[in-house]
Amino acid sequence: MGPWLRAEFFAERDRWALWLPVAIGVGVALYFALPVEPPGWSGAAVAVAALALGLVGRRRAAWIVAGLAAGAVAVGFAAAQWRAHAVAAPVLEKRLTAVIVSGRVAEIEPRADGRRLLLDPVSIAGLAPDRMPVRVRVRVRGGADPAAPRVGDWVRVRATLSPPSAPAAPGAFDFQRRAWFLRLGGVGFAYGKPVRVDPPAGEDARPEGWRLAVEDVRQAVFARVTTALAGETGAVAAALMMGERGAITADALAAMRDSGLAHLLAISGLHIGLMAGFAFFAVRGGLALVPFVALRKPIKKWAALAALAAAFAYLLIAGAPVPTQRAFVMAGLVLLAICIDRTGISMRLVAWAAAAILLVRPESLLGASFQMSFAAVIALIAAYELIGKRLRAWYGGAGPVRRIGLYLVAVAVTSLVAGLATGPIALHQFNRVVAYGLGANMLAVPLTALWVMPWAMVAFVLMPLGLESWALIPMGWGIDGVLTVARTVADWPGAVALAPSLPAWGFLLCIAGALWLCLWRRPWRLAGGAAILAGLATVATVAAPDLLVSGNGRLMAVRAADGGLMVSARGEAFLRNTWLRREGRQAWQPFPDEGYSADGRLACDRLGCIYRAHGRVVALVRDERALAEDCRVADVLISAVPVRGAHRRSCRRPETLIDRFDLWRADAHALWLTRDSVRVESVGARRGQRLWTPRRDRQ
């Protein structure tokens, strides 16, 4: 086996370079997986050691490969480390209620019930300068207001601000980490409307600059689109044209998600590609009509440059979020390849794009957007490498009718391959498997590509003339068609299957298997398929916790006899829904106000509850008056109030005691009960001591 593997490995030496971004990604993942912040010199030191390894063994290919691989891992580690320190900024340490907040409006996000303002820089009354966040985000309720502040204006508002929220459960999405890399030090909501104020001394009232000019254009585009197209149609049009999804209603979002069409609402490779492709063929077709130019000039390269300019303009109009930047990099590489007479799209170009993004924005590796977009692109290119020659042969001599049929087949194959590639990621990140996504995409993608997006491009061209409604109205017809497809498919029985998140090692096994399957070409690649199946099978090993407690102690959940969740409060909807989603559930039962639950496991009164399962007695304390009795009977005691002093000294029976201070220090807890042991995990212990974890986690 050893000689065979060695022969296979060296036979694919032309594919070795494709593993460079994988090695960089491993380094990035290692940095984020550490339980403590590593010394600042560690990444550079490992890189130097890897270089030394390659130099020492430079006469042996195996040593050189090992040195390069280790060096790439070290570079990824160092890039993530540098980025985490480079974006460091103060974060609020506690909730601030009804404080005066002033700052410059950096971004405005329309929402279904108002808008969100990003203030940068910011000043908060009563807060010391060394603890002042660089950025805060404030939600303002209310409809459209012609007098509302514009981007660049200085405003003042009374608001309640909180630190970015911790994960809802151990292993859940970490918004605090994401906020750290956004330099977002606080989030909250406003009381009333913000008012314009004079800027601080030394600051311009509304400084001019290309960012503000672009943001003004964005706001103007949003206003014109939503004026020409009302309701959900206008909200979806704004999402497609400028990436503003906040105004889309929850029902429409749910329908798009459950039908497998949610990717159409996020400006990504599909949208950038369609916009660039439309510009490319329009310019090339127009120049081809002029024989003198078409016969003497490189009109294909000119069209590629025009498409690149159109894609860049679309990037700016979309607000240049990280996913759209990534899509632009991919499209830009393809168009530049055309300019230098290279293959337009290839696995090597994708590898370089991935490496560039990981070095500049290493934190993007952890996001579902990065994972799903690159998974889809890599899988599609791998499939094209396998069947591309046959497809070109079929398309070469085809007539119009056959070409339409082949286009629909291509859409089906694309949707199937992309769906299979992104399925494990959607399962792990969102706990959802869409059953009819192929059918929905067969209808909605051609409608979007051939009707909606071309009209969007025409609308952009007509906006300077004030004639955009001529294009937006027919665009709206197409959007209504897409929404009809989404709602119809989402209503089909079994449209969505819910499942628990994969364990981390199972998810990594799926990713490694997919890369092995797609990046190699020889038969040994098929081992990757087995790894993917093994990774998916690990969902059967997931053991759901018997108890969950939120970081503030107000929300608790226990396992019912039928496997469902009984939840203590009807509030805290976000936390409750996150717990349910991570288990692949939708329904839940409330705690009984008084008396026993239907299965007899839970008994509650005004002071707290007693939960019995697996031979264990768990006391859930709401009021300190219950402590004396519960400490005598409970094996596990979880208290929403502090257990200190005499109470703590006398509470000796429980082998596990978690009180309000433990929850405050380590955030949400999960517990697994057996007759022999109680296993406890907390958000704080799971994350460790990192730059983005609150100071209380480090005590």
Salt bridges, closest charged atoms under 4 A:
GLU8 OE2 - ARG522 NE 3.13
GLU37 OE2 - HIS85 NE2 3.80
GLU37 OE1 - ARG690 NE 2.89
GLU93 OE1 - ARG131 NH1 3.88
GLU93 OE2 - ARG695 NH1 2.86
GLU109 OE1 - ARG116 NH2 3.07
ASP113 OD2 - ARG141 NH1 2.64
ASP120 OD2 - ARG135 NE 2.95
ASP145 OD2 - LYS193 NZ 3.61
ASP153 OD2 - ARG196 NE 2.94
ASP153 OD1 - ARG206 NE 3.35
ASP174 OD1 - ARG687 NH1 3.03
GLU203 OE1 - ARG104 NH2 3.20
GLU215 OE2 - ARG218 NE 3.34
ASP216 OD2 - ARG150 NH2 3.07
ASP216 OD1 - ARG206 NH2 2.68
GLU232 OE1 - ARG487 NH2 2.48
GLU244 OE2 - ARG218 NH2 2.41
ASP258 OD1 - ARG257 NE 3.70
ASP258 OD1 - ARG432 NH2 2.22
ASP341 OD2 - LYS301 NZ 3.25
GLU363 OE2 - ARG83 NH2 3.15
GLU363 OE2 - ARG361 NH1 3.98
GLU385 OE1 - ARG15 NH2 3.23
GLU385 OE2 - ARG521 NH2 3.41
GLU468 OE1 - ARG224 NH1 3.18
ASP546 OD1 - HIS614 NE2 3.35
GLU572 OE2 - ARG554 NE 3.14
GLU583 OE2 - ARG559 NH2 2.50
GLU583 OE1 - ARG585 NE 3.28
ASP623 OD2 - ARG625 NH2 3.13
ASP635 OD1 - ARG653 NH2 3.17
GLU655 OE1 - ARG616 NH1 2.40
ASP659 OD2 - ARG644 NH1 2.68
ASP659 OD2 - ARG648 NH1 3.78
ASP662 OD1 - ARG665 NH1 3.92
ASP667 OD1 - ARG696 NH2 3.30
GLU681 OE2 - ARG679 NH1 2.97
GLU681 OE1 - ARG686 NH1 3.15
ASP697 OD2 - ARG687 NH2 3.15
